[in-house]
Amino acid sequence: MEAAAPQMPTPTTLANAAAAPHGGEIDPLEGVDLSTLRRRVAEYLKEDDRERLERAARFSAEAHLGQFRSSGEPYVSHPVAVAEILTEWHLDAQALIAALLHDVMEDTEITKQAIADAFGKVSAELVDGVSKLDKIEARTHEEAQAENFRKMFLAMARDVRVILIKLADRLHNMRTLDAVRPEKQRRVARETLELYAPIANRLGLNNLYRELQELSFRYLHPMRYRVLSKAVRAARGNRREIVGKLLGAIQERLPTWQIDAEVWGREKHVYGIYRKMVDKHLTFSQVLDIYGFRIVVKDIPTCYLTLGALHELYKPVPGKFKDYIAIPKANGYQSLHTTLFGPYGTPVEVQIRTREMNQVADSGVASHWLYKESEGPLSDIQQRTHNWLQSLIELQSTSGDSTEFLEHVKIDLFPGEVFVFSPKGKIFNLPRGATVVDFAYAVHTDIGNRCVACRINGDLMPLRTELKNGDQVEVVTASHASPNPAWLSYVRSGKARAQIRHFLKTAQQEESVALGERLLAQALRAHGLTPAALNKLVWDRFLRDAGAREKNDIYTDIGLGKRLPAVVAKRLATVVESVGVEGVEGQPIRPRPAGAILIRGSEGMAVQLARCCRPIPGDPIVGLLRKGQGMEVHLNDCPNLSRNRADRERWVDVEWESETERLFDVQIRVITENRRGVLAKIAAAIAEEHSNIQHVSMDGEGASHHQIYFTLQVSDRLHLARLMRAVRRIPEVVRIARLKASEARPG
């Protein structure tokens, strides 16, 4: 924080200070201007609430007595300014009290219970939600910040006033950022631009969103900000004639259509101009729509009537019309946007909306009482905000840690630009670049986890297809399907990314536990032990020494290659010797050779068949434990095994089960004469042997011969042998062979 705290007040002293005015020689509110706050709350708060607010101001002043901001002002001036910002949205007394006290838990010894005793449980919960976490055990500043944001978002999901207080706090800090050193200015400005401004936009707080962007730009790129601001001021004078002519023409035309409207010009913000220059690679002189107009009318039919009047007055720019009234933005924003060819061919953007839409566009969720119980149904913006806040709870439950949670939230904070329809006509708002998988998870998590195909506008399309505005999407599911790790490379929404990662982590852990148990059982046999024979006494002592909580943690580490089964088995055997026979259920058996792990081919992510040598049932194989990746199954003569020869403890004795449950990829090379139709003959022979061609490529070998490489699916070596015999019988085939690991090709 920006304050220094030489002496911390105690909860008892301040609880008394909240109940009665300070009786010492120093008035903690001396020099603090409360006139603006008092004047604003007098407009809408009851007298009892105003008295509680006065007590909270004194409580805060007592708590921060002796603390000063970097500017030299008494620290209490900051919480007072935050409360003043919140009065612009007419927030209730509980929120204003929390704003006045929002730093006391962080900067003093005041406890949450002391606040609850003095001002009620609700205000205490709000203060706690806004406060940073104490004594975070994080390795880096980024991890600590991520944990703070996670806490704040979850508190916000319970009560939206938490984030409104935090946004007001950040706004005042940005307005007074001149007083801190340049490095901190840049760090705070970047954090504001990346997180707080998008949150304000997501909640529909447009005025706040724009101001946070402008202030962040000013401190992140001070030279660019000064140059662009100067250019805008110069352009303002040069284009005054055009703006005046447009404004006069619109104000003159609308009454002829019996339209009663408020019309005013607006100037594009400096940061908005900068983003347009960067995104579209334009110079300042090429950004023509620096000025625009806003027209506010009485109702929705008049909005569309006004649009017709404007399009009769000036020609619209094709492709620049957006109807956010019929399909509102994710934050509840509604308006008609059109761009007109104005005088001298200058493009001018016009926004048309009702008075209620204008209020929501400026104040968003703060223009409604989300946190108040209402007998009527939720308004549209309330429902949208409620759904988004609930999705934060879901993201938290599926994210691995605070950093991952913050990553997912950041993805969702950027406004959606694609509107698609379900087969029943329901509208879904998705991020730009979203795919069918994003849509499936937006419908329901189970739909996303089980999707296998899709139809877009009636046509079968791949799941990775990017969706466009107006697409009608139907998802095809299958009960046996599950998320593919490859989906993470093209999904765009935070929910889809979080759910896919959660499923894969859960599945990998379950498979790793099963594999780890099998590997340990194999290693224990050499010591005359079995996992079932080891009782709680042995496991408790081993887990304590190993620093693990339960057996499954050990099995998971073994399955992922983080612990070697031979080492774990040896340590368990040592523990058994130290505790005696009572550590084993029944008498220990005599050591005997460990049996091989049987491979079915369907173990999942914990057991992978190596792509370098592509083993198939019937091949002699060996397992190799890779740290954090589970076990890879290789051919006995795979060159990659020789590179790991020094680490023989990671080798595992494995064998194929007599009956496997899937088809396996294998690569063959066929040398043929260059004759017409030879590829078709080979493909037909492969199909007759009930094999599937996964991939095919061809190299020329002189003018008379070709080398054709196939990736095929077979059940075992016998199946492959039958297939190769069938292909060898084709007259044009000169030679056929299975590729060795050193010859393996992509595909």
C-alpha positions in Angstrom: 0.0 0.0 0.0 1.0 3.7 -0.3 0.7 4.4 3.4 3.1 4.1 6.3 1.7 2.8 9.6 4.0 3.7 12.5 1.4 2.5 15.2 -1.5 0.1 14.8 -4.8 0.8 16.6 -6.4 -2.1 18.4 -9.9 -3.6 17.7 -11.1 -2.6 21.2 -10.2 1.0 20.9 -11.8 1.3 17.5 -15.0 -0.5 18.4 -15.4 2.2 21.0 -14.5 5.0 18.6 -17.3 3.7 16.2 -19.9 4.1 19.0 -18.9 7.6 20.1 -16.9 10.6 18.8 -13.2 10.7 19.5 -12.5 12.3 22.8 -8.7 12.9 22.5 -6.9 16.0 21.6 -6.5 15.2 17.9 -9.7 15.0 15.7 -8.9 12.2 13.2 -11.3 13.9 10.7 -9.5 17.2 10.9 -8.6 18.4 7.4 -10.8 15.7 5.7 -13.4 17.1 3.3 -16.7 15.1 3.8 -18.9 17.8 2.2 -19.3 16.1 -1.2 -20.0 12.7 0.4 -22.6 14.2 2.8 -24.3 16.2 0.0 -24.7 13.2 -2.3 -25.9 10.7 0.3 -28.5 13.3 1.5 -30.2 12.8 -1.9 -31.1 9.2 -1.4 -30.1 7.7 2.1 -32.2 7.8 5.2 -31.0 9.7 8.3 -30.2 6.5 10.2 -27.9 5.3 7.4 -26.2 8.7 7.1 -25.4 8.6 10.8 -23.9 5.1 10.4 -21.8 6.5 7.6 -20.5 9.3 9.8 -19.5 6.8 12.4 -17.7 4.7 9.7 -15.8 7.7 8.5 -14.6 8.4 12.0 -13.8 4.7 12.6 -11.7 4.7 9.3 -9.9 8.0 10.3 -9.0 6.5 13.7 -7.7 3.3 12.1 -5.5 5.2 9.6 -4.4 7.9 12.0 -0.7 8.6 11.4 -0.8 7.0 7.9 -0.3 9.1 4.8 -0.5 8.6 1.1 2.5 9.1 -1.2 1.0 12.5 -2.1 1.3 13.6 1.6 -2.5 13.6 2.2 -4.0 11.8 5.3 -4.6 8.2 4.2 -8.3 8.5 5.1 -8.8 10.8 2.2 -8.6 7.8 -0.1 -11.5 5.7 1.4 -13.6 8.9 1.5 -12.9 9.4 -2.2 -13.8 5.8 -3.0 -17.2 6.2 -1.2 -17.8 9.4 -3.1 -17.4 7.5 -6.4 -19.9 4.9 -5.3 -22.5 7.5 -4.5 -22.6 8.3 -8.2 -24.2 4.9 -8.6 -26.4 5.4 -5.5 -25.0 2.4 -3.7 -26.6 1.6 -0.3 -25.2 2.4 3.2 -23.7 -1.1 3.6 -21.5 -0.7 0.5 -20.5 2.9 1.4 -19.5 1.8 4.9 -17.4 -1.0 3.4 -15.8 1.5 1.0 -14.8 3.7 4.0 -13.3 0.7 5.8 -12.0 -1.3 2.8 -8.3 -0.9 3.8 -8.5 -1.2 7.6 -8.1 -5.0 7.7 -5.2 -4.9 5.4 -3.3 -1.9 6.9 -4.1 -2.1 10.6 -4.8 -4.7 13.2 -8.6 -4.3 13.0 -10.3 -7.7 12.5 -13.3 -8.7 10.5 -15.2 -9.4 13.8 -14.5 -5.9 15.1 -16.1 -4.5 11.9 -19.0 -6.9 12.2 -19.6 -5.9 15.8 -19.5 -2.1 14.9 -21.3 -2.1 11.5 -22.9 -5.4 10.9 -21.9 -8.7 9.3 -22.7 -7.6 5.7 -20.3 -4.7 5.7 -17.7 -6.9 7.3 -18.1 -9.5 4.5 -17.7 -6.8 1.9 -14.5 -5.4 3.5 -13.1 -9.0 3.7 -13.9 -9.6 0.0 -12.1 -6.4 -1.0 -9.1 -6.9 1.3 -6.0 -8.7 0.1 -5.0 -12.1 1.6 -2.6 -12.0 4.5 0.5 -14.1 4.7 0.1 -15.8 1.3 2.5 -18.6 0.8 3.3 -17.9 -2.8 6.6 -18.3 -4.6 6.3 -15.2 -6.8 4.5 -11.8 -6.8 2.4 -13.1 -9.8 1.2 -16.1 -7.8 0.3 -13.8 -4.8 -1.6 -11.5 -7.1 -3.4 -14.4 -8.8 -4.5 -15.7 -5.4 -5.8 -12.2 -4.4 -7.8 -11.9 -7.6 -9.2 -15.4 -7.1 -10.4 -14.5 -3.6 -11.9 -11.2 -4.9 -13.7 -12.9 -7.8 -15.3 -15.5 -5.6 -16.4 -12.8 -3.1 -17.8 -10.9 -6.1 -19.7 -14.0 -7.2 -21.5 -13.9 -3.8 -22.1 -10.1 -3.8 -21.4 -7.8 -6.8 -20.8 -4.9 -4.5 -17.4 -6.3 -3.8 -16.2 -5.6 -7.3 -17.9 -2.2 -7.5 -16.0 -1.1 -4.4 -12.7 -2.5 -5.8 -13.3 -0.8 -9.1 -13.9 2.6 -7.4 -10.8 1.9 -5.3 -8.8 1.3 -8.5 -10.2 4.4 -10.2 -9.2 6.7 -7.4 -5.7 5.1 -7.3 -5.4 5.7 -11.0 -6.5 9.3 -10.7 -3.8 9.9 -8.1 -1.0 7.8 -9.7 1.2 10.8 -10.3 2.4 10.5 -6.7 4.1 7.1 -7.0 7.4 6.1 -8.7 7.3 5.4 -12.5 7.9 1.6 -12.1 4.8 1.3 -9.9 2.9 3.5 -12.3 3.5 1.1 -15.2 2.8 -2.0 -13.1 -0.5 -0.7 -11.8 -1.5 0.7 -15.2 -0.8 -2.6 -16.9 -2.8 -4.5 -14.3 -5.7 -2.1 -14.7 -5.7 -2.3 -18.5 -5.5 -6.1 -18.5 -8.0 -6.9 -15.7 -9.9 -4.0 -14.1 -10.9 -2.2 -17.3 -12.2 -5.5 -18.8 -14.2 -6.2 -15.6 -15.8 -2.8 -15.8 -16.7 -3.5 -19.4 -18.1 -6.9 -18.6 -20.3 -5.3 -16.0 -21.5 -2.6 -18.4 -19.8 0.3 -16.5 -18.9 2.0 -19.8 -17.9 5.4 -18.3 -15.6 3.8 -15.8 -14.2 1.4 -18.4 -13.2 4.3 -20.7 -11.6 6.3 -17.9 -9.6 3.4 -16.7 -8.4 2.8 -20.2 -7.4 6.4 -20.7 -5.5 6.6 -17.4 -3.8 3.3 -18.0 -2.7 4.4 -21.5 -1.4 7.7 -20.1 0.9 6.0 -17.6 2.0 3.0 -19.8 2.8 5.1 -22.9 3.1 8.7 -21.7 4.8 10.0 -24.9 2.2 8.4 -27.2 -0.6 9.7 -25.0 0.7 13.3 -25.2 1.3 13.2 -29.0 -2.2 11.7 -29.7 -4.0 14.1 -27.3 -2.3 17.0 -29.0 -3.4 15.7 -32.4 -7.0 15.2 -31.3 -7.1 18.8 -30.0 -5.8 20.1 -33.3 -8.3 17.9 -35.3 -11.1 19.2 -33.1 -10.6 22.7 -34.5 -10.1 21.5 -38.1 -13.3 19.4 -38.1 -15.6 21.7 -36.2 -17.3 22.8 -39.4 -18.1 19.2 -40.4 -19.4 18.3 -36.9 -21.5 21.4 -36.7 -23.0 20.8 -40.2 -23.8 17.2 -39.3 -25.4 18.1 -36.0 -27.6 20.8 -37.6 -28.7 18.5 -40.4 -29.7 15.7 -37.9 -31.5 18.1 -35.6 -33.4 19.5 -38.5 -34.4 16.2 -40.1 -35.7 14.2 -37.1 -38.7 16.5 -36.3 -39.9 16.1 -39.9 -40.3 12.4 -39.0 -42.1 13.3 -35.7 -39.1 12.1 -33.7 -38.4 13.8 -30.4 -34.8 13.1 -29.6 -31.7 14.3 -27.7 -28.7 14.6 -30.0 -25.1 15.3 -29.1 -21.7 14.8 -30.5 -19.1 12.7 -28.8 -15.3 12.4 -29.3 -13.6 9.1 -29.5 -11.3 8.5 -26.6 -7.5 8.7 -27.1 -7.0 5.0 -26.2 -9.7 4.0 -28.7 -8.0 6.0 -31.5 -4.6 4.4 -30.5 -6.1 0.8 -30.6 -7.6 1.5 -34.0 -4.3 2.8 -35.3 -2.4 -0.3 -34.0 -5.0 -2.9 -35.0 -5.6 -1.6 -38.5 -2.1 -0.2 -39.1 -3.3 3.3 -39.7 -1.8 6.8 -39.2 -3.7 9.3 -37.2 -4.8 11.2 -40.4 -6.3 7.9 -41.7 -8.6 7.6 -38.6 -11.6 9.5 -39.9 -14.3 8.6 -37.3 -12.8 10.6 -34.4 -16.2 12.1 -33.9 -19.6 10.5 -33.6 -23.2 11.2 -32.5 -25.5 9.7 -29.9 -29.2 10.0 -30.3 -31.5 9.2 -27.4 -35.2 8.6 -28.0 -38.3 7.5 -26.0 -38.7 3.8 -27.1 -37.5 0.9 -29.2 -39.8 1.5 -32.3 -38.5 5.1 -32.4 -34.9 3.8 -32.5 -35.6 2.0 -35.8 -37.6 4.9 -37.1 -34.6 7.2 -36.4 -32.3 4.8 -38.2 -34.5 5.1 -41.3 -34.5 8.9 -41.1 -30.7 8.9 -40.9 -30.2 6.5 -43.8 -32.4 8.8 -45.9 -30.3 11.8 -44.9 -26.9 10.2 -45.5 -25.9 7.0 -47.2 -24.8 4.2 -44.8 -21.4 2.6 -45.1 -22.1 -1.1 -46.2 -21.3 -3.7 -43.5 -21.1 -1.1 -40.7 -24.6 -1.6 -39.2 -25.0 -3.5 -35.9 -28.2 -4.2 -34.1 -27.4 -4.6 -30.4 -31.0 -4.0 -29.5 -32.3 -7.3 -30.9 -29.1 -9.1 -29.8 -27.5 -7.3 -26.8 -23.9 -7.6 -25.9 -22.8 -9.9 -23.1 -22.8 -7.0 -20.6 -26.4 -6.0 -21.4 -25.4 -3.1 -23.7 -28.2 -2.2 -26.2 -28.0 0.3 -29.1 -28.2 0.6 -32.9 -24.8 1.4 -34.5 -24.6 2.7 -38.0 -21.8 4.5 -39.9 -22.8 7.2 -42.4 -21.0 9.0 -45.3 -21.2 12.5 -43.9 -20.3 15.8 -45.6 -17.2 15.7 -47.8 -17.3 11.9 -47.6 -16.3 11.8 -43.9 -17.5 8.6 -42.2 -19.4 9.3 -39.0 -20.6 6.7 -36.4 -24.1 7.2 -34.9 -25.5 5.4 -31.8 -29.3 5.3 -31.4 -30.8 4.1 -28.1 -33.6 4.7 -25.5 -33.1 6.6 -22.3 -33.1 3.4 -20.3 -30.5 1.9 -22.7 -28.4 5.0 -22.3 -28.5 4.6 -18.5 -27.4 1.0 -18.7 -24.7 1.8 -21.2 -23.1 4.3 -18.8 -23.7 2.5 -15.5 -24.3 -1.1 -16.4 -25.0 -3.4 -13.5 -24.6 -0.5 -11.1 -27.9 0.9 -12.5 -29.8 -2.0 -11.1 -30.0 -3.5 -7.6 -28.6 -6.9 -8.1 -27.8 -7.3 -4.4 -31.4 -6.4 -3.3 -34.1 -8.9 -3.0 -36.8 -8.2 -5.6 -40.2 -9.7 -5.9 -40.2 -9.3 -9.7 -38.2 -11.3 -12.2 -34.5 -10.5 -12.9 -34.0 -7.9 -15.6 -31.9 -8.9 -18.7 -28.7 -7.4 -17.4 -29.3 -8.8 -13.9 -29.7 -12.3 -15.4 -26.7 -12.0 -17.6 -24.5 -10.8 -14.8 -25.9 -13.4 -12.4 -25.0 -16.2 -15.0 -21.5 -14.8 -15.4 -20.9 -14.6 -11.7 -22.1 -18.2 -11.2 -19.7 -19.3 -14.0 -16.8 -17.9 -11.9 -17.7 -20.5 -9.2 -17.7 -23.2 -11.8 -14.3 -22.0 -13.1 -12.9 -22.1 -9.6 -14.0 -25.6 -9.0 -12.4 -26.9 -12.2 -9.2 -24.8 -12.2 -6.0 -26.4 -10.7 -4.6 -23.3 -9.0 -5.1 -19.5 -8.7 -2.9 -18.7 -11.7 -4.9 -21.0 -14.0 -8.2 -19.6 -12.6 -7.1 -16.1 -13.4 -6.1 -17.2 -16.9 -9.6 -18.6 -17.6 -11.2 -15.4 -16.1 -9.1 -13.2 -18.4 -10.2 -15.1 -21.4 -13.9 -14.6 -20.5 -13.4 -10.9 -19.7 -12.9 -9.9 -23.3 -16.3 -9.2 -24.9 -17.9 -11.8 -27.2 -18.3 -10.8 -30.8 -20.0 -13.9 -32.3 -23.7 -14.7 -31.9 -24.9 -18.1 -32.9 -28.1 -20.1 -32.6 -29.1 -23.5 -31.3 -31.5 -25.6 -33.4 -34.3 -24.3 -31.1 -33.4 -20.6 -31.8 -31.7 -19.8 -28.5 -28.9 -17.2 -28.9 -25.4 -17.8 -27.6 -22.8 -15.1 -27.3 -19.2 -16.5 -27.8 -15.7 -14.9 -28.1 -14.4 -14.0 -31.5 -12.7 -17.1 -33.0 -14.9 -19.5 -31.0 -15.3 -23.1 -32.4 -18.0 -25.7 -32.2 -16.4 -27.1 -29.0 -16.8 -23.7 -27.3 -20.5 -23.7 -28.3 -21.0 -27.3 -27.0 -19.6 -26.3 -23.6 -21.6 -23.1 -23.6 -24.8 -25.2 -23.9 -23.8 -27.7 -21.1 -20.6 -29.2 -19.7 -21.9 -32.8 -20.5 -22.6 -31.8 -24.1 -19.0 -30.5 -24.5 -17.5 -33.6 -22.9 -19.4 -35.9 -25.2 -19.4 -34.1 -28.5 -18.1 -36.0 -31.5 -19.5 -34.1 -34.6 -21.6 -31.1 -35.5 -23.8 -29.6 -38.2 -23.5 -25.9 -39.0 -26.4 -24.6 -41.0 -27.4 -28.2 -41.7 -23.9 -29.2 -43.1 -21.6 -31.7 -41.3 -18.4 -29.8 -40.3 -15.3 -30.5 -38.2 -15.4 -29.6 -34.5 -12.6 -27.1 -34.9 -14.6 -25.0 -37.3 -14.7 -21.3 -36.3 -18.2 -20.0 -35.9 -19.6 -16.9 -37.6 -22.4 -14.5 -36.7 -25.8 -16.1 -37.4 -24.6 -19.7 -37.7 -27.1 -22.3 -36.5 -25.2 -25.1 -34.7 -26.3 -28.6 -33.8 -23.9 -30.8 -31.7 -23.8 -34.5 -32.1 -22.8 -36.4 -28.9 -21.9 -40.0 -28.1 -22.1 -41.7 -24.6 -18.6 -43.2 -25.0 -16.8 -39.9 -26.1 -14.5 -37.8 -24.0 -12.5 -34.6 -24.5 -9.5 -34.6 -26.7 -6.3 -32.9 -25.5 -6.0 -31.4 -29.0 -9.1 -29.3 -28.4 -7.1 -27.0 -26.1 -5.2 -25.7 -29.1 -8.3 -24.1 -30.6 -11.0 -23.4 -28.0 -11.4 -19.7 -27.1 -13.8 -19.6 -24.1 -12.6 -19.8 -20.5 -15.3 -22.3 -19.6 -14.4 -24.7 -22.4 -10.6 -24.5 -21.6 -11.2 -25.1 -17.8 -13.6 -28.0 -18.3 -11.3 -29.8 -20.8 -8.3 -29.4 -18.5 -10.3 -30.5 -15.5 -11.5 -33.7 -17.3 -8.0 -34.6 -18.6 -6.4 -34.0 -15.2 -9.1 -36.2 -13.5 -8.8 -38.9 -16.1 -5.0 -38.9 -16.0 -5.0 -39.1 -12.2 -7.4 -42.0 -12.1 -5.4 -43.9 -14.8 -2.1 -43.0 -13.0 -3.4 -44.4 -9.7 -4.3 -47.7 -11.4 -1.0 -47.9 -13.3 1.0 -47.0 -10.2 -0.7 -49.7 -8.1 0.2 -52.3 -10.8 3.8 -51.1 -11.0 4.2 -51.2 -7.2 2.7 -54.6 -6.9 5.2 -55.8 -9.5 8.1 -54.3 -7.6 7.0 -55.6 -4.2 6.9 -59.2 -5.4 10.7 -59.1 -5.5 10.6 -58.4 -1.8 8.0 -61.1 -1.0 5.3 -58.5 -0.4 2.0 -57.5 -1.9 0.2 -54.1 -1.5 -2.8 -55.9 0.1 -0.5 -57.4 2.8 0.8 -54.1 4.0 -1.3 -52.8 6.9 -2.1 -49.3 8.1 0.9 -49.2 10.4 3.4 -49.7 7.5 1.6 -47.2 5.2 1.3 -44.5 7.9 5.0 -44.7 8.7 6.0 -44.7 5.0 3.7 -41.8 4.1 5.0 -39.7 7.0 8.6 -40.3 5.8 7.7 -39.7 2.2 5.8 -36.5 2.9 2.6 -37.8 1.3 -1.0 -37.6 2.5 -2.4 -41.0 1.3 -1.6 -44.1 -0.7 -3.2 -42.7 -3.9 -0.6 -39.9 -3.9 2.2 -42.5 -4.0 0.4 -44.5 -6.7 -0.2 -41.3 -8.8 3.5 -40.3 -8.5 4.6 -43.8 -9.6 2.1 -43.9 -12.5 3.4 -40.5 -13.7 7.0 -41.5 -13.4 7.7 -39.1 -10.5 8.7 -42.0 -8.2 10.4 -45.2 -9.2 8.4 -48.3 -8.2 11.6 -50.2 -7.3 12.7 -47.4 -4.9 9.2 -47.2 -3.2 9.1 -51.0 -2.9 12.5 -51.1 -1.3 11.6 -48.4 1.2 8.3 -50.2 2.1 10.2 -53.4 2.6 12.6 -51.5 5.0 9.6 -50.2 6.9 8.2 -53.8 7.2 11.5 -55.0 8.6 11.5 -52.1 11.2 8.0 -52.7 12.5 8.2 -56.5 12.4 5.8 -59.2 11.3 2.8 -57.2 12.8 3.2 -54.8 9.9 2.2 -57.5 7.4 -1.2 -59.2 7.1 -0.1 -62.9 7.6 3.4 -64.2 7.2 5.6 -62.5 4.5 5.9 -64.6 1.4 9.3 -65.6 0.0 10.8 -63.2 -2.6 10.1 -64.3 -6.2 10.5 -62.8 -9.6 8.2 -59.9 -10.3 5.6 -60.7 -13.0 5.3 -58.5 -16.1 2.7 -55.7 -16.4 0.1 -56.7 -18.9 -0.7 -54.1 -21.6 -4.2 -54.0 -23.1 -3.7 -50.9 -25.2 -6.7 -49.1 -23.7 -5.1 -47.9 -20.5 -5.5 -44.2 -21.5 -3.1 -41.3 -20.9 -1.1 -43.1 -18.2 0.2 -45.7 -20.7 1.3 -44.4 -24.1 2.5 -46.5 -27.1 5.6 -44.8 -28.4 5.2 -43.1 -31.7 8.8 -43.6 -32.6 8.5 -47.4 -33.0 4.7 -48.0 -32.9 4.6 -51.4 -31.1 1.7 -53.7 -31.8 0.5 -56.9 -30.0 2.9 -59.7 -30.6 6.0 -57.5 -30.6 8.5 -57.9 -27.8 8.2 -54.7 -25.7 9.5 -52.9 -22.7 8.0 -50.0 -20.6 9.9 -46.8 -19.9 8.7 -44.5 -17.1 9.0 -40.8 -18.1 8.8 -38.2 -15.3 5.4 -36.5 -15.2 4.2 -38.4 -18.4 3.5 -41.9 -17.2 4.8 -45.0 -19.0 5.8 -45.3 -22.7 5.8 -48.8 -24.3 8.6 -49.3 -26.9 9.9 -52.2 -29.0 12.8 -54.0 -27.4 15.1 -52.8 -30.1 13.9 -49.2 -30.3 16.9 -46.8 -30.6 15.3 -44.5 -28.0 15.7 -47.2 -25.4 19.5 -47.3 -25.9 19.6 -43.5 -25.1 18.0 -44.3 -21.7 20.2 -47.4 -21.0 22.0 -45.6 -18.1 18.7 -45.2 -16.3 17.6 -48.8 -16.1 15.6 -48.3 -13.0 13.0 -46.6 -15.1 12.6 -49.7 -17.4 9.5 -51.8 -16.6 8.9 -55.4 -17.6 5.7 -55.5 -19.7 3.9 -58.0 -21.9 0.8 -57.9 -24.1 -2.4 -59.3 -22.8 -3.7 -62.3 -24.8 -6.8 -60.3 -25.9 -6.4 -56.6 -26.7 -9.3 -54.1 -27.0 -8.3 -51.8 -29.9 -6.6 -51.4 -33.3 -3.0 -50.2 -33.4 -1.1 -47.9 -35.8 1.7 -49.4 -37.8 3.7 -48.1 -40.8 4.7 -50.0 -43.9 6.7 -49.1 -47.0 5.6 -50.5 -50.4 7.9 -50.2 -53.5 5.8 -50.6 -56.7 6.2 -50.3 -60.4 4.9 -47.0 -61.9 1.7 -48.4 -63.3 -1.8 -46.8 -63.6 -4.2 -47.9 -60.8 -1.6 -49.5 -58.6 -2.5 -47.4 -55.5 -6.2 -48.4 -55.9 -5.2 -52.1 -56.0 -3.1 -51.8 -52.8 -5.9 -49.8 -51.0 -8.5 -52.5 -52.1 -6.2 -55.3 -50.7 -5.8 -53.5 -47.4 -9.6 -53.0 -47.1 -10.2 -56.7 -47.8 -8.0 -57.6 -44.9 -10.3 -55.4 -42.6 -7.6 -52.7 -42.0 -8.0 -48.9 -42.1 -5.6 -46.5 -43.9 -4.8 -43.6 -41.5 -2.3 -41.9 -43.7 -0.6 -42.3 -47.1 2.4 -40.5 -48.8 4.5 -41.2 -51.8 8.1 -40.7 -52.9 9.4 -41.2 -56.5 12.2 -43.8 -57.0 13.5 -43.0 -60.5 11.1 -42.9 -63.4 9.9 -46.5 -63.2 9.2 -47.1 -59.4 7.5 -45.4 -56.5 7.8 -45.8 -52.7 4.4 -45.6 -51.0 4.2 -45.1 -47.2 1.1 -46.3 -45.4 0.0 -45.8 -41.7 -2.4 -48.6 -41.1 -4.5 -49.9 -38.2 -4.1 -53.6 -37.3 -5.1 -55.7 -34.4 -1.7 -57.6 -33.9 1.3 -59.0 -35.8 -0.7 -61.9 -37.3 -3.1 -59.4 -38.8 -0.2 -57.3 -40.2 1.4 -60.5 -41.7 -1.9 -61.4 -43.5 -2.2 -57.9 -44.8 1.4 -57.8 -46.1 1.0 -61.2 -47.8 -2.2 -59.9 -49.6 -0.4 -56.8 -50.8 2.7 -58.8 -51.9 0.5 -60.8 -54.2 -0.2 -57.7 -56.3 1.9 -58.1 -59.5 3.1 -54.5 -59.5 4.4 -54.7 -55.9 8.2 -55.1 -55.9 8.9 -55.0 -52.2 6.9 -54.5 -48.9 8.3 -54.0 -45.4 7.3 -52.7 -42.0 9.2 -49.5 -41.1 11.7 -49.6 -38.3 11.8 -47.0 -35.5 14.7 -45.2 -37.2 12.7 -45.0 -40.5 9.4 -43.8 -38.9 7.6 -41.0 -40.8 5.0 -38.5 -39.7 1.4 -39.5 -40.1 
